[in-house]
Amino acid sequence: MKSYQFEEYGAALVENTGEAPSPSGDEVLMNVTACGVCHSDIHIWEGHFNLGNDKQLDIRGSRELPFTLGHEIVGTVEAVGENVTDVKVGDKRVVYPWIGCGKCAICASGEEQLCSRPRQLGIDVAGGYSDTLIVPHSRYLLDYGSLPKELACTYTCSGLTAYSALNKVKSRSDGGKLLIIGAGGVGLAAMAIAKSVTDAKIYIADIDPAKREAGIKAGAVDAIDPSDPAAFKSFMGMTGGGVNATIDFVGAESTAGFGAKVLAKGGKLVIVGLFGGSFSMPLPMFPIKAMSVEGSYVGNLQEMADLMELAKAGKLSELSITPREMKEANNTLEDLRAGKIVGRVVLQS
């Protein structure tokens, strides 16, 4: 078994070898064939989130080192535990990684991605920057049909995150206007999915001209640079008074502030990105504009199943994917941190 792991937070990933685990009970051993690289991998790798005002959320205490990142996983069933009956050796499956404890009220509600005692693959326990992986139950394995494996794995995080966020603004955006902030991997995934969820007129915002162009190519009616001092006035004129919903896939102080500022009355801001910082707004503006702000964290297993059905039916637009070899994991994280990647990079075993 070969894995690419960090042995200290922030240190370069190294190649480690060991004995492959054996599944028992409900467990399934997967041979990893591809694993997407996500911006949240950087936060896990660094060991903290930026809370703004020189404060950090330390997340180093929840995992053992060395640690294997990677939560956008697709693979082939290599072995199964004695209780497994619904998948067999050789089956190709995409892996839902947002696994909870399975015992609490939140897990029972179907929202186990919000469990306070998570077992999330590549986040809390070993992930997919490896050639093998243990999945605790076969219900987390979904058929991806004839989809390319490099595409299928992206739906487990960037795709699912975008889909769940779009669902959260659907009631506001249908028949109206929607602003997507951030034309990186998740923002472009949202553009690929949006037309299957909402009939809103979609705008894109990004400080990078190449990413704005990618957003236009993905179907946005127009694109703006939110860092431009004239952006607010220009955008309000362009939209006739603002948008009905904003999804912030960056999650920085400046982007959340801009996303809230351009909302029309009754609008909704959904914050998805984890770039970091703090967000403040005069309290009277909430009732005056009848606006709401909501956080969105990936999505639940049912949403994942629904998304895969849309994907297999060919109802989602193409997504820009760059394949790299698994041994390029560390370089890919560095490139992503430096903002050098447009679209998604998927590592292949």
C-alpha positions in Angstrom: 0.0 0.0 0.0 1.4 3.4 -1.1 0.2 6.7 0.4 1.2 10.3 0.0 1.0 11.8 3.5 2.1 14.7 5.6 4.1 13.8 8.7 4.0 17.3 10.2 1.4 20.0 9.5 2.5 22.2 6.6 5.3 19.9 5.7 5.7 18.5 2.2 3.8 15.3 1.5 6.0 12.2 1.4 5.5 8.7 -0.1 5.0 6.1 2.6 4.4 2.4 2.1 2.7 -0.1 4.4 0.5 -3.1 4.6 -3.0 -2.8 3.0 -5.8 -3.0 5.6 -8.3 -5.9 5.5 -12.1 -5.2 5.6 -14.4 -6.8 8.2 -18.1 -6.6 9.0 -19.7 -3.8 6.9 -16.4 -2.5 5.6 -15.2 -2.3 2.0 -11.7 -2.1 0.8 -11.4 0.1 -2.3 -8.6 0.2 -4.8 -8.4 4.0 -5.4 -8.3 4.9 -9.1 -8.6 8.6 -8.9 -8.9 11.3 -6.2 -9.7 15.0 -6.7 -7.7 17.8 -5.1 -9.8 20.3 -3.1 -9.0 23.6 -1.6 -10.1 22.3 1.8 -7.2 19.9 1.6 -5.0 22.9 2.1 -6.7 23.9 5.4 -6.3 20.3 6.7 -2.7 20.2 5.6 -1.9 23.6 7.2 -3.9 22.6 10.4 -6.0 25.7 10.8 -8.6 28.0 9.4 -8.2 31.8 9.3 -10.9 33.5 11.5 -9.7 37.0 10.8 -8.4 39.6 13.2 -5.2 37.6 13.6 -7.1 34.6 14.9 -7.0 31.0 13.8 -9.2 27.9 14.4 -6.7 25.1 15.3 -7.8 21.8 13.8 -4.6 19.8 14.4 -5.9 17.7 17.3 -8.5 15.6 15.5 -6.2 13.3 13.4 -3.2 11.0 13.8 0.0 11.7 11.9 1.2 10.8 9.3 -2.1 11.6 7.6 -3.5 10.9 4.2 -5.6 13.6 2.6 -8.1 13.2 -0.2 -11.9 13.1 0.0 -13.0 13.1 -3.7 -12.5 9.4 -4.2 -13.4 6.9 -6.9 -12.2 3.3 -7.1 -12.8 -0.4 -7.6 -14.0 -2.8 -4.9 -11.0 -5.0 -3.9 -12.4 -6.8 -0.9 -15.5 -6.8 1.3 -16.3 -7.6 4.9 -18.5 -10.6 5.8 -21.7 -8.5 6.2 -21.5 -6.8 2.8 -24.0 -8.1 0.2 -24.8 -5.2 -2.1 -21.4 -4.7 -3.8 -18.8 -7.2 -5.0 -15.2 -7.4 -5.9 -14.6 -5.6 -9.2 -17.5 -3.1 -8.9 -16.6 0.5 -9.7 -17.9 3.1 -7.3 -17.6 6.7 -6.3 -17.2 7.2 -2.5 -19.4 9.5 -0.4 -16.8 10.7 2.2 -18.8 12.9 4.6 -19.4 10.1 7.1 -20.7 10.7 10.7 -20.8 8.5 13.8 -24.0 6.9 12.7 -25.5 7.0 16.2 -26.5 10.5 16.9 -29.7 12.4 16.1 -28.0 14.4 13.4 -26.9 11.2 11.6 -30.4 9.8 12.1 -31.9 12.9 10.4 -29.9 12.1 7.2 -27.5 15.1 7.7 -24.5 13.1 8.9 -22.1 15.5 7.2 -22.9 17.8 10.2 -22.2 15.2 12.8 -20.1 16.4 15.7 -18.2 13.1 15.9 -17.3 12.7 12.2 -15.4 10.0 10.5 -14.9 11.9 7.2 -12.5 10.3 4.7 -9.5 12.5 4.1 -10.6 14.9 6.8 -10.7 12.9 10.0 -9.5 9.4 8.9 -7.3 8.3 6.0 -8.3 9.5 2.6 -7.7 8.9 -1.1 -4.1 10.1 -1.7 -3.3 6.4 -1.7 -3.8 3.3 -3.7 -6.2 1.7 -1.2 -8.9 2.9 1.2 -11.2 1.4 3.8 -14.9 2.6 3.5 -16.9 1.8 6.7 -20.1 0.8 4.9 -21.2 0.0 1.4 -24.1 2.5 1.5 -21.4 5.2 1.0 -20.5 3.7 -2.4 -22.5 5.0 -5.4 -22.6 3.7 -9.0 -21.3 6.2 -11.4 -22.3 4.3 -14.6 -20.3 5.3 -17.7 -19.1 8.6 -16.4 -15.3 9.1 -16.6 -13.8 8.3 -13.2 -12.0 11.7 -13.2 -15.3 13.5 -13.4 -17.2 11.2 -11.1 -14.9 11.8 -8.1 -15.3 15.5 -8.3 -19.1 15.2 -7.6 -18.4 14.0 -4.1 -17.2 17.4 -2.9 -17.0 20.3 -5.3 -20.1 19.0 -7.2 -22.0 18.0 -4.0 -21.1 21.3 -2.3 -22.3 23.3 -5.3 -25.5 21.2 -5.6 -26.4 21.6 -2.0 -25.7 25.4 -2.0 -27.8 25.8 -5.2 -30.7 23.9 -3.5 -30.5 26.3 -0.6 -31.1 29.4 -2.8 -33.5 27.8 -5.3 -36.6 29.3 -3.7 -35.1 32.8 -4.0 -33.3 32.4 -7.3 -35.9 30.7 -9.5 -37.2 33.3 -12.0 -34.7 35.8 -10.7 -31.0 36.6 -10.6 -28.1 34.7 -8.9 -24.5 35.8 -8.3 -21.8 33.1 -7.9 -18.7 34.5 -6.3 -15.5 32.6 -7.1 -14.9 30.8 -10.5 -12.5 28.3 -9.1 -13.2 24.6 -9.0 -16.4 24.7 -6.9 -17.8 27.8 -8.5 -17.3 26.3 -12.0 -18.9 23.0 -10.7 -21.9 25.2 -9.7 -22.1 26.6 -13.2 -22.1 23.1 -14.6 -25.0 22.0 -12.3 -27.0 25.3 -12.1 -29.3 24.8 -15.1 -30.5 21.5 -13.6 -31.5 23.2 -10.3 -32.6 26.8 -11.1 -33.7 28.9 -14.0 -32.1 32.0 -12.6 -30.0 34.4 -14.7 -26.5 33.8 -13.4 -23.7 36.2 -12.9 -20.1 35.4 -11.9 -17.6 37.4 -9.8 -13.9 36.8 -9.5 -10.8 38.9 -9.3 -8.9 36.8 -11.8 -9.7 37.7 -15.5 -9.0 34.1 -16.6 -11.5 32.7 -14.1 -14.1 35.3 -15.1 -13.7 34.2 -18.7 -14.1 30.6 -17.6 -17.3 31.6 -15.9 -18.6 33.2 -19.0 -17.7 30.1 -21.1 -19.6 28.0 -18.5 -22.8 30.0 -19.1 -22.8 33.2 -16.9 -24.6 36.1 -18.6 -21.9 38.5 -17.4 -18.8 38.6 -15.1 -17.4 41.3 -12.8 -14.3 41.9 -10.7 -15.6 42.5 -7.2 -12.3 44.2 -6.2 -12.9 47.0 -8.7 -14.0 50.2 -6.8 -16.7 50.7 -9.4 -18.0 47.1 -9.3 -20.9 47.7 -6.8 -22.4 50.6 -8.7 -21.9 48.9 -12.1 -23.3 45.6 -10.9 -26.4 47.2 -9.3 -27.1 48.9 -12.6 -26.5 45.8 -14.6 -28.9 43.8 -12.5 -31.5 46.5 -12.0 -31.1 46.7 -8.2 -29.3 43.6 -7.2 -29.6 39.8 -7.2 -32.1 37.5 -5.4 -29.3 35.3 -4.1 -25.6 35.1 -3.8 -23.4 32.0 -3.3 -19.9 32.8 -2.0 -17.6 30.0 -2.9 -14.6 32.0 -1.7 -15.6 32.8 1.9 -13.3 35.8 2.5 -14.3 39.0 4.3 -14.4 41.0 1.1 -16.4 38.4 -0.9 -19.0 37.9 1.8 -19.4 41.6 2.2 -19.8 42.2 -1.5 -22.2 39.3 -1.8 -24.5 40.7 1.0 -24.2 44.3 -0.3 -25.6 43.4 -3.8 -28.6 41.5 -2.5 -32.0 42.9 -3.5 -34.7 42.9 -0.8 -35.6 39.5 0.4 -32.3 38.2 -0.8 -30.2 35.3 0.6 -26.4 34.9 0.9 -25.1 31.4 1.2 -21.4 31.2 2.4 -19.6 28.1 1.3 -15.9 29.0 0.9 -13.4 28.6 3.7 -10.8 31.1 2.7 -11.2 32.8 6.1 -11.6 36.1 7.8 -14.5 37.7 9.5 -17.8 39.2 8.3 -19.7 42.1 9.8 -22.8 44.1 8.7 -25.0 46.7 10.4 -27.8 44.8 12.1 -30.6 47.1 10.9 -29.8 46.0 7.3 -31.0 42.5 8.0 -34.6 43.5 8.7 -34.6 46.5 6.3 -33.5 44.3 3.4 -35.3 41.2 4.8 -32.1 39.4 4.0 -30.7 36.1 5.3 -27.3 34.6 5.6 -26.7 30.8 5.8 -23.7 28.6 5.8 -23.5 25.5 3.7 -21.2 22.5 4.3 -20.9 20.0 1.5 -24.2 17.9 1.3 -26.0 14.9 2.5 -26.0 11.3 1.1 -29.4 11.7 -0.5 -28.2 14.8 -2.3 -25.2 12.9 -3.5 -27.4 10.2 -4.9 -29.7 12.7 -6.6 -26.6 14.5 -8.1 -25.2 11.2 -9.5 -28.5 10.5 -11.2 -28.4 13.9 -12.9 -24.8 13.2 -13.9 -25.5 9.8 -15.3 -28.5 11.1 -17.2 -26.2 13.6 -19.0 -28.0 16.6 -17.5 -24.8 18.4 -16.2 -22.5 20.6 -18.2 -18.9 19.7 -18.9 -16.3 20.5 -16.2 -12.7 21.4 -16.8 -10.5 18.7 -15.3 -6.7 18.4 -15.4 -5.4 14.8 -14.6 -2.1 14.4 -12.8 -0.3 11.4 -11.4 -0.8 10.6 -7.8 2.9 11.3 -7.1 2.2 15.0 -8.0 0.0 15.4 -4.9 2.3 17.8 -3.1 3.0 19.9 -6.2 -0.7 20.1 -6.8 -1.4 21.4 -3.3 1.3 24.0 -3.7 -0.2 25.1 -7.1 -3.7 25.3 -5.7 -2.5 27.3 -2.7 -0.8 29.7 -5.1 -3.9 30.2 -7.2 -2.4 28.6 -10.3 -5.2 26.1 -11.0 -8.3 26.8 -13.0 -11.0 24.1 -12.8 -10.2 20.8 -11.0 -7.1 18.7 -10.7 -7.6 14.9 -10.3 -4.8 12.6 -9.2 -4.7 9.2 -10.8 -3.2 6.0 -9.4 
